[in-house]
Amino acid sequence: MTAIPSFTGDANPYGGGDPYADYRTADFPFTRYANLADRRLGAGVIAANDEFFAQRENLLVPERAEFDPERFGHKGKIMDGWETRRRRGASAEHPWPTAEDHDWALVRLGAPGVIRGIVVDTAHFRGNYPQAVSVEGTSVPGSPSPEELLGDDVKWTALVPRTPVGGHAANGFEVSVEQRFTHLRVNQHPDGGIARLRVYGEVVPDPEWLEVLGTFDVVALENGGRAEDASNLFYSPASNTIQPGRSRKMDDGWETRRRRDQGHDWIRYRLAAQAQIRALEIDTAYLKGNSAGWASVSVKDGEDGEWREILPRTRLQPDTNHRFVLPDPAVGTHARVDIFPDGGISRLRLFGSLTQEGTSHLTARHQELGG
């Protein structure tokens, strides 16, 4: 069901000025999870039945949709989203689309996982948004083609039933299906446009793949790590620090507001599973006048474990990747980075391998979720 039923319905025509002035949105609790449909994780829109007015790939653009009222092309108004042509009926006597008519797009998640919530954003689609949407999920190993995903042998599970949506709004849906999914099928009934798609959830990695890798980043988002909490999220989310690759600009890391007290800031993480950490990196790429002055790293084993410092408070340089080899391996399920007094870091890497207990836990969860 939609989290904000009042969003259902028309939006006002664009009246000039700030196009977001009358945009309808809300604080969805599930957005604390990572976006599994993030291009940085490798997500993609691999097929769509129609993209006449606007390309399907726009669905996963990380920035919010933009609107230029004067931008037109040879096909008509150019929209920053995925937009299909208007459906028609079979004859002059029945010019309307049938109840079953719909358009669809196939989305490959960047990291397989359990989905906690979905946002179907119709920003700037005021008179051309779909009447309703539905979302289905499936789990297919490997790299299936669109033809394989659409085959009769693939089982799709309803995540969002056919539900009316509102125009020029962030339509949020909570999902309560405890399964691991690799692909989604997004349907709009009968036609129209969607600006952005966000799929929030928990990454569930393949334990066999991690075992073959041996040593890997045990806090990385793509490997099942998660930023659980942080002292301050004023400028950017803490989950940026465990995204793939190095940061490419200042807002691609984690930055806090300026402190005017004697405190400090921190992020707490959950590792992929219990792991043995042997080395770590703290990167301040693109943070030049606002990087953290010092940082320390601690781990604990289990929810009730004691925090143990594995990297003492250490001076950080701006726009620099700092590498540290631990004198002794550290075993834990959680980690915390503390920065002093404020500022930011762009990435945290914890290199190690799963313990036997960690591998067993991850394998059991993978099987339980249908992986």
C-alpha positions as CSV (number, residue, x, y, z in Angstrom):
1,M,0.0,0.0,0.0
2,T,1.1,3.5,-0.6
3,A,2.6,5.2,2.5
4,I,0.9,8.6,1.7
5,P,-2.6,7.9,0.2
6,S,-3.2,11.7,0.0
7,F,-0.7,11.9,-2.9
8,T,-3.1,10.0,-5.2
9,G,-4.5,12.4,-7.8
10,D,-3.7,15.2,-10.1
11,A,-1.1,17.9,-9.6
12,N,-1.6,21.5,-10.6
13,P,-0.4,22.6,-14.0
14,Y,3.0,24.2,-13.9
15,G,2.4,27.9,-13.1
16,G,6.0,29.3,-13.4
17,G,8.7,29.9,-10.9
18,D,10.2,27.0,-8.8
19,P,8.8,23.8,-10.3
20,Y,9.3,22.0,-6.9
21,A,7.3,24.6,-5.0
22,D,4.2,22.4,-5.1
23,Y,5.9,19.0,-5.1
24,R,4.5,16.5,-2.7
25,T,6.8,14.3,-0.7
26,A,7.2,12.9,2.9
27,D,9.8,11.5,5.2
28,F,9.7,7.8,4.4
29,P,11.3,5.7,7.3
30,F,12.7,3.1,4.9
31,T,15.0,5.6,3.2
32,R,17.6,5.0,6.0
33,Y,18.5,1.8,4.0
34,A,20.8,1.8,1.0
35,N,19.4,2.4,-2.5
36,L,19.8,-1.0,-4.2
37,A,19.0,0.6,-7.6
38,D,22.0,2.9,-7.4
39,R,24.1,3.2,-10.6
40,R,27.2,3.3,-8.5
41,L,26.5,-0.3,-7.3
42,G,25.9,-1.4,-10.9
43,A,22.2,-1.1,-11.3
44,G,20.6,-0.6,-14.7
45,V,17.3,-0.4,-16.6
46,I,18.0,-3.2,-19.0
47,A,14.7,-3.1,-21.1
48,A,11.4,-1.4,-21.5
49,N,8.5,-2.0,-23.8
50,D,8.2,1.7,-24.8
51,E,10.3,4.8,-24.2
52,F,8.9,7.0,-26.9
53,F,9.1,10.4,-25.1
54,A,11.8,9.9,-22.5
55,Q,14.5,7.2,-22.0
56,R,14.2,4.5,-19.4
57,E,17.7,5.1,-18.1
58,N,16.5,8.4,-16.5
59,L,14.8,6.3,-13.8
60,L,18.1,5.7,-12.0
61,V,19.8,9.1,-12.4
62,P,21.0,9.9,-8.9
63,E,20.1,13.6,-8.9
64,R,16.6,14.8,-8.6
65,A,14.6,15.3,-11.8
66,E,14.9,18.7,-13.5
67,F,12.3,20.5,-15.5
68,D,12.7,23.0,-18.4
69,P,9.3,24.3,-19.6
70,E,10.7,25.4,-22.9
71,R,12.6,22.2,-23.9
72,F,11.0,20.4,-26.7
73,G,12.3,17.9,-29.3
74,H,11.0,16.4,-32.5
75,K,8.8,14.0,-30.6
76,G,7.4,16.6,-28.2
77,K,8.1,17.7,-24.6
78,I,11.5,16.4,-23.3
79,M,11.0,15.1,-19.8
80,D,13.7,14.0,-17.3
81,G,12.3,10.6,-16.6
82,W,10.9,7.5,-18.4
83,E,7.8,8.4,-20.5
84,T,5.8,6.2,-22.9
85,R,3.3,7.2,-25.6
86,R,-0.4,7.4,-25.0
87,R,-2.1,4.0,-25.3
88,R,-5.2,3.7,-27.5
89,G,-8.0,1.2,-27.8
90,A,-8.7,-1.3,-30.6
91,S,-11.3,0.7,-32.5
92,A,-13.3,3.9,-32.8
93,E,-16.1,2.2,-30.9
94,H,-13.6,1.3,-28.1
95,P,-10.9,4.0,-28.2
96,W,-9.8,3.5,-24.6
97,P,-7.0,1.2,-23.4
98,T,-8.1,-2.0,-21.6
99,A,-7.8,-2.5,-17.9
100,E,-4.9,-4.9,-18.6
101,D,-2.9,-2.5,-20.8
102,H,0.3,-1.3,-19.2
103,D,3.9,-0.4,-19.9
104,W,6.9,-2.0,-18.1
105,A,10.6,-1.6,-17.5
106,L,13.1,-4.2,-16.2
107,V,15.5,-3.0,-13.6
108,R,18.7,-4.9,-12.5
109,L,19.5,-4.1,-8.9
110,G,23.1,-3.0,-8.3
111,A,23.3,-5.4,-5.4
112,P,20.9,-8.2,-4.6
113,G,19.0,-7.8,-1.4
114,V,15.9,-7.6,0.8
115,I,13.7,-4.6,-0.2
116,R,12.3,-2.5,2.6
117,G,10.7,0.3,0.5
118,I,10.2,1.7,-2.9
119,V,9.7,5.3,-4.1
120,V,8.1,5.9,-7.5
121,D,8.7,9.6,-8.1
122,T,6.5,11.4,-10.6
123,A,8.3,14.8,-10.3
124,H,7.1,17.2,-13.1
125,F,4.7,14.6,-14.5
126,R,1.6,16.6,-13.7
127,G,-0.9,15.6,-16.4
128,N,1.0,12.7,-17.9
129,Y,1.8,10.4,-14.9
130,P,0.4,6.8,-14.8
131,Q,-3.0,6.2,-13.2
132,A,-1.4,3.4,-11.1
133,V,1.8,1.5,-10.7
134,S,2.8,-2.0,-9.6
135,V,6.2,-3.5,-8.9
136,E,7.3,-7.2,-9.0
137,G,10.6,-8.8,-8.0
138,T,12.5,-11.9,-9.0
139,S,15.8,-13.6,-8.1
140,V,17.8,-15.0,-11.0
141,P,21.5,-15.8,-10.7
142,G,24.1,-14.7,-13.1
143,S,23.5,-12.1,-15.8
144,P,20.2,-12.9,-17.4
145,S,19.1,-11.2,-20.6
146,P,15.8,-9.4,-20.8
147,E,14.4,-12.3,-22.9
148,E,15.4,-14.7,-20.2
149,L,13.8,-12.6,-17.5
150,L,10.6,-12.4,-19.5
151,G,10.5,-16.2,-20.0
152,D,7.6,-18.3,-18.7
153,D,9.9,-20.1,-16.2
154,V,10.8,-17.0,-14.2
155,K,8.7,-16.5,-11.1
156,W,7.8,-12.9,-10.2
157,T,6.6,-11.9,-6.7
158,A,4.4,-8.9,-6.1
159,L,6.1,-6.2,-4.0
160,V,3.7,-3.3,-4.7
161,P,0.2,-4.3,-5.9
162,R,-1.5,-2.2,-8.5
163,T,-1.9,1.1,-6.6
164,P,-3.1,4.6,-7.7
165,V,-0.3,7.2,-7.6
166,G,-0.2,11.0,-7.6
167,G,1.4,13.3,-10.2
168,H,4.4,15.5,-9.3
169,A,4.9,13.5,-6.1
170,A,7.2,11.0,-4.3
171,N,4.9,8.0,-4.0
172,G,6.4,5.8,-1.3
173,F,5.6,2.1,-0.7
174,E,6.7,-0.1,2.2
175,V,7.6,-3.6,1.3
176,S,7.4,-6.5,3.7
177,V,8.5,-9.5,1.6
178,E,11.4,-11.3,3.3
179,Q,13.2,-12.5,0.1
180,R,16.4,-11.7,-1.7
181,F,15.8,-10.1,-5.1
182,T,18.0,-9.4,-8.1
183,H,15.7,-7.8,-10.6
184,L,12.5,-5.7,-10.6
185,R,9.7,-5.2,-13.1
186,V,8.1,-1.8,-12.8
187,N,4.7,-1.4,-14.4
188,Q,2.7,1.7,-15.1
189,H,-1.0,1.4,-15.8
190,P,-1.9,2.1,-18.5
191,D,0.9,4.5,-19.7
192,G,2.6,7.8,-18.7
193,G,5.8,8.9,-17.1
194,I,7.9,8.2,-14.0
195,A,10.8,10.5,-13.2
196,R,12.9,8.4,-10.7
197,L,12.9,5.0,-9.1
198,R,14.5,4.4,-5.7
199,V,14.7,0.9,-4.2
200,Y,15.7,0.8,-0.5
201,G,16.9,-2.3,1.3
202,E,19.6,-4.5,2.7
203,V,22.3,-6.0,0.6
204,V,22.5,-9.8,0.8
205,P,25.7,-10.9,-0.8
206,D,26.5,-14.4,-2.2
207,P,28.6,-16.1,0.5
208,E,30.3,-18.4,-2.1
209,W,31.5,-15.4,-4.0
210,L,32.9,-13.8,-0.8
211,E,34.6,-17.0,0.2
212,V,36.3,-17.3,-3.2
213,L,37.5,-13.7,-2.9
214,G,39.2,-14.5,0.4
215,T,40.3,-11.0,1.4
216,F,37.8,-8.2,0.6
217,D,36.3,-5.0,2.1
218,V,34.1,-6.4,4.8
219,V,32.2,-3.1,5.4
220,A,31.6,-2.3,1.7
221,L,28.0,-1.8,0.8
222,E,28.2,-4.1,-2.2
223,N,29.5,-6.9,0.1
224,G,26.7,-6.5,2.6
225,G,28.1,-3.8,4.9
226,R,25.7,-1.1,6.3
227,A,26.0,2.3,7.9
228,E,23.6,1.9,10.8
229,D,23.8,5.4,12.4
230,A,25.8,8.6,12.5
231,S,26.1,11.6,14.7
232,N,25.3,14.1,11.9
233,L,24.0,13.9,8.3
234,F,23.7,17.5,7.6
235,Y,25.4,17.6,4.2
236,S,25.5,14.0,3.0
237,P,24.6,10.4,4.0
238,A,27.0,8.2,5.9
239,S,26.4,5.4,3.5
240,N,28.5,7.3,0.9
241,T,31.6,6.2,2.8
242,I,31.1,2.6,1.8
243,Q,30.1,3.1,-1.8
244,P,32.2,1.5,-4.6
245,G,35.2,3.3,-5.9
246,R,36.8,6.5,-4.8
247,S,34.8,9.7,-4.3
248,R,34.7,11.8,-7.5
249,K,33.4,15.1,-5.9
250,M,33.0,16.6,-2.4
251,D,29.4,15.6,-1.9
252,D,30.2,12.0,-2.7
253,G,31.5,11.5,0.8
254,W,30.3,12.2,4.3
255,E,30.5,15.7,5.7
256,T,29.1,17.1,8.9
257,R,28.1,20.7,9.9
258,R,30.7,22.8,11.7
259,R,30.8,22.1,15.4
260,R,30.9,24.9,17.9
261,D,31.4,22.7,21.0
262,Q,33.9,20.3,22.3
263,G,32.3,17.1,20.9
264,H,33.1,15.0,17.8
265,D,31.3,13.1,15.1
266,W,31.1,9.4,14.2
267,I,29.5,6.7,12.0
268,R,28.6,3.2,13.2
269,Y,28.6,0.3,10.7
270,R,27.5,-3.3,10.6
271,L,29.9,-5.5,8.7
272,A,28.9,-8.1,6.2
273,A,29.2,-10.7,9.0
274,Q,31.7,-11.5,11.7
275,A,35.1,-10.8,10.1
276,Q,38.8,-10.7,10.8
277,I,40.1,-7.2,9.8
278,R,43.8,-6.9,8.9
279,A,44.1,-3.5,7.2
280,L,42.1,-0.4,6.6
281,E,41.9,2.8,4.6
282,I,40.4,6.2,5.4
283,D,40.1,8.4,2.3
284,T,39.5,12.2,2.4
285,A,39.3,12.6,-1.4
286,Y,37.9,16.0,-2.5
287,L,37.6,17.1,1.1
288,K,40.2,19.9,1.2
289,G,39.2,22.7,3.6
290,N,36.7,20.5,5.4
291,S,38.3,17.1,5.9
292,A,38.3,15.6,9.4
293,G,41.4,16.7,11.5
294,W,41.9,13.3,13.2
295,A,40.2,9.9,13.1
296,S,40.1,6.7,15.1
297,V,38.5,3.3,14.3
298,S,37.0,0.8,16.7
299,V,35.3,-2.6,16.4
300,K,33.1,-4.7,18.6
301,D,32.0,-8.4,18.3
302,G,28.2,-8.8,18.6
303,E,25.5,-6.4,19.6
304,D,26.6,-6.5,23.3
305,G,30.3,-6.6,22.6
306,E,32.8,-4.0,24.0
307,W,34.2,-1.4,21.6
308,R,38.0,-1.9,21.0
309,E,40.1,0.7,19.3
310,I,42.1,-0.8,16.4
311,L,43.4,2.6,15.1
312,P,44.2,5.2,17.7
313,R,43.3,8.9,17.0
314,T,45.4,9.7,13.9
315,R,46.1,12.9,12.0
316,L,44.4,13.0,8.6
317,Q,45.5,15.0,5.6
318,P,43.1,16.7,3.2
319,D,42.3,15.0,-0.2
320,T,44.4,12.0,0.7
321,N,44.0,8.2,1.0
322,H,45.4,7.0,4.3
323,R,46.4,3.3,4.6
324,F,47.0,1.3,7.8
325,V,48.1,-2.3,8.4
326,L,47.0,-3.6,11.8
327,P,49.7,-5.1,14.0
328,D,47.2,-7.9,14.9
329,P,44.0,-9.0,13.2
330,A,40.8,-7.6,14.8
331,V,37.6,-9.8,14.9
332,G,34.3,-8.0,15.0
333,T,30.8,-7.7,13.6
334,H,30.5,-3.9,13.9
335,A,32.9,-0.9,13.3
336,R,32.9,2.7,14.2
337,V,34.9,5.6,12.8
338,D,35.2,8.7,15.0
339,I,36.3,12.0,13.5
340,F,37.7,14.9,15.5
341,P,36.3,17.5,15.8
342,D,34.1,17.6,12.7
343,G,34.4,17.7,8.9
344,G,34.2,14.6,6.8
345,I,35.7,11.5,5.1
346,S,34.9,10.2,1.7
347,R,35.5,6.4,2.2
348,L,36.2,3.8,4.8
349,R,37.7,0.5,3.8
350,L,38.1,-2.5,6.2
351,F,40.1,-5.3,4.5
352,G,39.8,-8.8,5.9
353,S,38.0,-12.1,5.6
354,L,35.0,-13.7,7.2
355,T,35.5,-16.0,10.1
356,Q,34.0,-19.5,10.1
357,E,31.1,-18.2,12.3
358,G,30.6,-15.3,9.9
359,T,30.5,-17.5,6.8
360,S,28.0,-19.9,8.5
361,H,25.7,-17.0,9.5
362,L,25.8,-15.4,6.0
363,T,25.2,-18.8,4.3
364,A,22.2,-19.5,6.5
365,R,20.7,-16.1,5.8
366,H,21.3,-16.4,2.1
367,Q,19.5,-19.7,2.0
368,E,16.6,-18.5,4.2
369,L,16.0,-15.6,1.8
370,G,15.9,-17.8,-1.2
371,G,19.4,-17.1,-2.6
